[in-house]
């Protein structure tokens, strides 16, 4: 995959640099930054994507609140 709808202004390297990385034993797996994932799903606009956007937005809000609490 070389491009994603809604992220055409970003290079693969830029997305990779902002990605979250999960460690599975000895394998590191990068995941698209939540903001990028939400942006992509909004542009795609399928019913499943609309549901995903709602859930991802809740997750993002929870993370932001946790970060605010942690940084106090």
N, C-alpha and C positions, 0 to 999 in steps of 0.2 A: 504494500500500500504506500503510495507516494504522496497522496493528498487526502484531506478529510474536509467535508463540507463544513463551512463555518470557521475553518482554521487555515484557509488558503494563504493568509498573510504570514503564517509561521512556517519555518523550516522544520524538518524532522529533528535536527539537532536542537533547535530551540525547545521543541516539545519534550524531547528526551531530557534536556537539562532541568525542566520544571516538573518532570514526572515524579510520582511517588514510587519507591522501590520496595518490594516485599522480598524477604529472604525465605526461600524454601530449601532447607538443608544447605546445600552448597550452590544453589542456583538463585541468582537475583533476577527478579521479574519486574520490569518497569511498567507502571500503569499511568495512563494519561491523567494529567492534573484534573482535579474535579471541576474547575472552572472551564477547562477546555472540553471536557466530556459533556457538561451541561450545555455549553454553546453549540456543540455538534448536534446534540439531541434536539435542541430547539429548532435548528435549521432543518433537520430531517423531518420532524413533525409527525411521525407516525403515532397512532394511538398509544402504542407501547412506550415510545419515546416520551410522550407527554406525561405518562405515569412515572417513568424513570426520572424526568426532570423534577417532578414534585418530590419524589423520595430523595434524590440527590441534593436538592435544595435544603431539605430538612437535615440531612447529614452534614452539609456544609455549615448550617447555622449551629448545630450542636458542636462541631469542631471549633468554630469561631468563639462560641461561648466558653468552651473548655480552655482555649488559649487565653481568653481575657481573664478568666478566673485564675489560671496558672500564673499569669504575669502580674497579678496584683500583689 
